[in-house]
Amino acid sequence: MSSSDDLGAVGRFREELDPFIFLFGAGLTVGLIVLYFISPTTVQDGIGIANSIMNQYLNWALLLIVFLIVIFLLFLIIGPWGKIKFGDEPPEYSFLSFFAMLYSAGFAAGVVFWGPTEALFYYDNPSPLFDVQARSAEAMTIAVQQTLFHWALPQLAVFTIMGIAIGYFAYNYDDVPLRVSSALTPVLGKDNLDGPLAKIIDVIAVFATIGGVATSLGFIGSQFISGLNFQWGINLGDLGVIVVVTVMTLLFTVSMVLGVDRGIRRLSNFNMVLFILLLLTTFIVGPSVFLMLLGTQALGGMITDFVSMSLFTGAGVDGGTEWANSWTVFYWAWALSWSPFAGLFIARISKGRTVREVAFTGIVATSAATIPWFTVVGGSAVWAQHNGIADFSQVLADAPPGAEASGFILFGAFPFGTVFMLAFMLLVTTFFITSADSSTLAVSMMTTGGKAHPSNINRVFWGVVLGMTAAILMTIGGGAIDTLQQAAIITGTPFAFVCFTAMLGLIKEFSSEYGRVLLQDQTKLIGSSDATDQPESPKQPPTADD
């Protein structure tokens, strides 16, 4: 490549940036990390106070808003508004590729990571909503039921509502960019999408995405390193941490530079194949009949108790509020903090699809993949612990090697355990790569004013920033990772209200849009009937309305 081409690429990178969002979004993250170096206690205390305020005064709001979003998306699937389309063009990707990419965008890495772990915690400490004894046979079913609730509809719903809101206005309105603040077009007004409030929303979205992805890269790297140490006694040290994070960063950056079609789409398809193979082999090797019985009962319980689980604040129940805040509220805040980038990526790949297709894929098709995984892998873990097949006592006591080793403990109890563990490590890594490159693409889009195809330099820049942030956090200790994670999660509270406002805007927009679509359909139907009743009349040329 010639120097002039290099200058041209650099010039395009500088020209496409939105300086305000770029500087403040990145600066907020870097500033927090620098402040942590200077005074970690000050940062941790400040974030702890903010987190306490959220849990004490706004926990009910997060629970109620997420519940209403789920109800609204179910209505979109079965109701008349579902036929409204994103733009006039045909879909860019096949349904299977669309589903695989949507599932991989910020969600599936967590599904794989927590699959063998989460039900164990509920088995050891069941929700106070249910009157079951810890570590009992009854607690096994409740544990899987609670896991299915946390990882099926609600978390996926907040990603999907943002994707629908951003995508609809970006593809159906002129001059509305692919940007998080575009979800509030009816509220802000199309002419105010470059205004101060829109900028603030996009800055917080950048910070939440960088913080969330960097901490997740840290967790996945820790799981990879813990697995090597736990199973094979390989202790990599700080240098090994940097090497692992560098390799992961290189992989997701290459995938991202290849683009959505050649990179994310192909890797997402591979992920789903490996995911299904590991799921099926675990079911066959594990307690198959028990898992069928357990899964059927847990799924039935989740459906029956969905409303009460969704709105359980713990009020009036001994230890209930603390439990709800530690689990359900935490998860909803985490999902809401990821909703900007996940929603933006969903919007990016949804052009040409109907609202019904996006809503169905976002919460039903993805749940259909998630529910069997947690039933089989999580159910196998609680079964193994309950029957003394495997020992997860260190995981439950939050002692080293911790939750990162749950998958290795479970699969180590299986025949051909090494093969299962290698497949598990590969699956966690590749799912994270798709999550990381889709989120990095989203940050690039956010900081360029909503360009669907940011320059490669922009993508590589953000990939390096995320990798460096994760490496720094992992080498200075877990406290820094937890601090940035908590800071990112706190952004879930404002995004709960962004999602709720976006939903209200969609209700207003879809009601008027459906009225126009219905009127057009009736006009065409009347015209067709008139033509049938009077076949002798010459055909008239179509009007502009037709």
N, C-alpha and C positions, 0 to 999 in steps of 0.2 A: 504494500500500500504506500502511496506517495505521501510526502509531507503535506501537500495541499489537501489530500483526502483526509489526513489526520486533523488538520486545522478545520476542515469542513465538518467533521464529526464532532469535534470539540465545540465548534461554533453552534451546531445544532443543539448540543446538550445544554449550552448556556442559554440559548434563545428560547428553548421550550420550557425552562424552569419557571415556576411561579415563585419568585424570591421570598415572598412573605411566608407561604406555607412551607417551603423548603427550609428556610433558616429557623423559623420558630419551631417547626415540628422536630427537626433534627436537634436543634439547640436545646429543646426541653429534655430530650433523652440524654444527650451528652452532659448537660448541666446537672442532671440528677446523679449521674454516675460520678462526675467530678466532686459534687457535694458529698457523696457517700465516701469518697476517698478522704476528704477533709475532715468530716465529722459524721461517721456512720450512725452514732447514737441519735444525733439531731434528726437525720433523715428518717430513721426507723420510728422515732417517737412521733414525728409529724404525720407519717403515713399511717401509723397505728391509730392516732386520734381521728384522722379522716375516715379510716375503716370502721372505727367504733361508731361514729356519727351515722354512717351509712347503715350499719346493722341495727342501730337503735331506733332510727327515725324513718328510714326509707325501705326497710326490708319488705314490708307489706306491699309497697308500691311495685317493687321488682316482681314479686310473686303474682300480683294481680295483672300487671301489664303483660307479662309473658303468657299467662293463661288466656287473656283476651286475644292475643296475637294468634295463639293456636286455634282458637274458635274461629277467628276471621279467616285463617288459611283453609280450614276445613270447609267453610262456607264457599270460598273461592273455587274449591275443587268440585263441589256438587251444585253450586249455584249458577245463575245465568251470566255473571260477570266473568266467569272463567274463559269464555270464548274470545275476550278482548286480546288483541295480539300486540307483540312488541315489534312495531314497524311493519313494513309491507313485504319484506324479503323472506325467502324460505330459510329455514334453520341452517346454520353454518356447519353443524356437526350432527352425526347420527344420535339417536336417543341413548344408545349404550355408552357412547363416548361422552355425551353430555352428562349422563348420570355419573360415570366414573370420575370425571373432572370435578363435578359439584361435590361428590362425596369426599374427594381427596383434598378439597380446598379448606384447610384449617380444622378439619374435624376428625378424619380417619386416623391420623397419627395418635390422637388422644384415645380413640377407641381401642387401638391395638395396645397402647401403653397401659391403659387401665383395665383392659379385658380380664387378665388373670388376678387383679388386685382388688378392685373396688368392692365386689360382693363380700370379700373377706372382712372388710371393715364393718359392713352392715351386719354380717353374721356375728361379729364380736360385739357390736354396739348397735342394736336395731333401733329404728326410728321410734321415739316415744308415742307416735301416732298409733302404733300397733302394740298390743299387749302380749308380747312374746318374750321368752327368756333368752338371754344371750347364749350363743353357742349350742342351742338346742336344735332338734330336728326341724321344728317349726321355723326357727330363725333362718334356715337355709332357703326356704321358699321366699320369705320376706326379703332376704338379702338380694336375691336375684330380681324380685319384683321392683325393689327400690332402685336397683341399677338400671333396669330397663326404663323406668320412669325418667331417671336423670339423663339418659343418653339417647332416648328415642325422640319423641315429638318436640318437646319444649326448646332444647338447645338448638335444634335444627331450624325451629320456627323463626328465631330472631335473625339468623343468617338469611333465611328465605324472604322475610318481609322487607329487609333492606335491599336485597337483590331485585325484588319486584318493583319497589318504589324507584330505585335508581334507574333500572332498565326501562320501565314504562316511560318516564319523562325524557330520558335521553334519546329513545328511539321514536317516540311519538310527537315530540315537540322539536321545533327548529331551534338551533343554537343553544341547546341544553347539553352540557358536557357530561361525560362519564365521571362523576365526582360524587363523593358521599353527600355533600350538601344538596345535591340535585334531588335527593329523596324528599326534600321539603319544598319543592317548587311551588305547590299550591299555597304554602304559608309564607314563604319568603317573597314569592313573585319571581317570574323569569328574569326580570330586569335587575334583580337584587342578588343574583347568584355570585356576583363578585363583591358583594358588600361585606361589611365587618362581621356580621353574625355568621354568614356562610364561611368566611375565612377561619373564624374561630372553630367551627365544627370540623373543618378539614384539618386544622392544626392538631386538634385533640385526636382525630382519627389517625393521623400519622404517628403521634406519640404512642397511642394504644397499640397500633400495629407493630411498631419497632419494639416496644417493650414486650409485647406478647410473644412475638416470634423469636426475639433474642433469648428470652427466658426458656421458651420451649426448645430451642436449639441446645441450650444448656442442659435441660432435663434429658433430652434424647441422647446427647453426648455422654451425660452421666450414666444413663442406662447402658449404653454400649460399653463404656469403660468398666462399669460395675459388673457387667456380664462376663467380660474377659477375666476380671480379677476373681469373681465368685466361682466360675466354672473351671478356669484353667490356671488360676494363680498368677496372671499377668498383671503386674502393677506398672502402669505407664507413667505416673507422675505428671507434673505440670507440663513438661515438654510433650508427653503423649496426649494430654488434653488438647494442647494447641494443634498438634498434628491431626487428631481426629476431627476437631472443629474445622480446620482448614480444608481437609478432604471433603467433608460434608458441604462446606460452603462452595468449594469448587464444583461439586456435582450439581447442586441446585442452581448455581449460576450458569453452568453450561446448559442445563435443561431450560432455564429461563431465556437465555440468549437464542436458543433454537426456536423459541416462539411457542405459542399455545398449541398449534397443530403438530409440529414435529417434536416438541419437547414434552409439555405437560400432558397433552392428550395421550401420547404413546405410553408414557410412564404410568399414567393413571390406569390405562387399560391393563398393563402388566400387573400393577398393584392389585387390581380386583381379581385377576386370575389367581395370583399367589394367595390372596386373602381367602378365596373360596376353597382352594386346595388345602390350606392349613386348617380351615374350619372343618372341612369334611373328614380329614384324617384324624383330627382331634376327637371328633364325634365317634368315629369308628373305633379308635384305640381306647377312648375313655368309657365311662359308664353309660352307654348309649340309652338303655331302657330308662334308667333313672333320669337322664337328661330330658327325655321326651316327657316324662311325667312332671318333672320339675318345671320345665319350660311352659307346658300347657297351663299349669296352675299359676305360675308367676305372671304369665301374660293375661290370664283371666283376672287376676287380682289387680294388675295395673289398670286394666280397662274399668273394672268396677270401682276402684278407689281413686280414679284419676283426678276428679274434682277435689276431693279432700286432700290428696297429696299435693296438688298444685297450690292450694291456698292454706296449707298448714304453716302457721307462724309460731306454733308452740305455746301460745298464750294459755295460761292456766294449767299447763302440764309441767310437772317437775323435770327440769332440764330440757324442756321442749324447744324453747327459743334459742338456746345455745346450740342445740343439735341442728335446728333448721338453718340458723345463720352459718354454721360451719360447713354444711353440705349444700342444701338446695339453693339458698341465697348466694353462697359462694359460686356455685356452678352457673347460676343465671348471670351473675355479674361478670364472670369470666367469659361466658358466651357473648354477652352484650358488648364487652370490650373488643371482642374479635369480629363483631357484626359489621363494622365498617369495611374492613378489607375483604371478608368473606362475601358480604353482600355486593361489593364492587366487582369482585371476580365473577360471581354468579351472573350479575348484569352483563358483564363482558362477553360471556359465552351463551347468553339467552336470546340474542337477536333472532327474530323470526318465529319465536315460539309463542304459544298462547299463555295467558296468565294461569290457566288450569294446569298446563304441562309443567310450568315452573313450580307451582305450589305443590302439585302431586309429587314431583321428583324430589323437591326440597324436604318434605316431611314424611311422605308415605313410602316412596321407593327406598330412601335412605334408611328409614326405620326398619324396613323389611330386611336390610342387610345387617343392621346393627343388632337387632333383637336376637337372631340366631347366634351371633358372635358372643355376646355377653351371656347368653344361656349356656352355650357349650363350654366356653373357656372359663367364665366366672363360675358356672355351676360345677365344673370339674374341680376347680380350686377349692370351693367350700366342701365338696364331697370328699376330696382328698384330705383336707384338714380335719373334718368331722370324724372320718374313719381311720385316721392315723396313717394314711398312705404317704402323705408328705407333711413336712413341718414348716408352717408359715409363722411360727411364734415370733421370730425376730421382726418380720414384717408388721405384725399386729402390735408389737411393742415399740414400733418406730425406731428400732435399733439397726445398726449397720448389718447387712448391706441395704436394708430398707426396701421400699416398694419397688425399686428398680430391679430387684432380683426375683420378683414373684414369678415372672414367666419362666425363668431358668429353673426355679424350684419345681414348678408344676411339670414342665416338659422333661425335667431330669428324672421324674418318677415314671415316665412312659418308656415302653420299649423303643429302641432307636432314638433315645432322648437327645443325643447330640445333633441328629438330623433336624429334629423339631426345633432345637434351640437356634441352630444356624438359620433356618427358615424364618424363625421369629425375629431374629436380629436384622435379617435382610428386609423383612416386611416393615418393621418399625422405621428403618433407615429410608427406604424408598417412599413410604408414605410421608415421612417428614420432608423429603426432598420436594414432593409435589405441593405440600403445604407451604414450604418456604419459598418456592419459586412463584407460586400464585400470589402469596402475600407480598413478595418483593415487587412483582409486576404491579400489584395494587398500589404500593407506596409510590412507585414510579409514575403511575397514572395520577395519583393524588397531587404529586409535587410538580406536575407539568400542566396543571389546569384541566385534566381530564382527557388527555390524549389516549386513544385506544392502543396505539403502537408507539410507546416511548422509545427513544434511541437506545442502542445497545450500551453505550457508555453510561447512560442513566441507570439501566438495569444492573450493570456490573458494579457501579458505584454503590448502590443500595445493598447489593449482595455482599460486598466487602464490608460495608458498615455493620450489617447484621452479624456477619461472622466474627468480626473483631469485637463487637460488643459482647457476644456470647463467650468468646475466649477469655476476655478480661473478667467477666463475671465468674466464670468457672475457676479461674486461677486465683482470684482473691477470696474465694470462699462461698459457701452456700448462702450465707447471710445476704450477700449482694444480689444473688439470683432471687431470693425470696422478696427482697426489698423492691426490686424492679417489677417483679410479678405483682406484688400488692399494689404498687403505684399504677400499673396498667389496669388492674382489675377495678380500681376506684373509678376509672373512666367509664365503667359499665353503667354507673348510675345515671350520668347525663345521657348516655346513649339509650337507656331505657325510655327516657322521655322523647328522644329523637325518634326511636322506633314507633312509639305510641302516636306521636304527632304525624309521622309518615303514614301510619295506618289510617288515621282520621282523614288525611289528605286523599288517600286512595279511595276511601269510601265516598267522599264527595266527588272525586273525579270519575270513578267508575259508574256511579249512579247516573251522571249526566252523559257519559260516553256510551253506556249501555242503551240509554234512551235514544241516542242518535243512531246506534247500530240497529236497534229494533225498528225504528222508523224507516230506515233504509230498506231493511228486509221486508217490511210490510208494503212499502212502495213497489219493490220489485215483484212481490207476490201479486199485488193488485194489477200491475202491468201485465204480468204473465196470464192472469185470469181473463183480463180484457182481450188479450190476443187470442186466447182459446175460444172465447165466446163469439168472436167476430173474425173467423178465419179468412173471410173475403177481403178484409181491409189490408191495404198494403202495409208492410212493416215500416215503422218509423226509425230513423237513425237514433242511436242511444244519446241521451242528454248527458251533460256534465255531471249531474247528480247520480246517474246510473254508474 
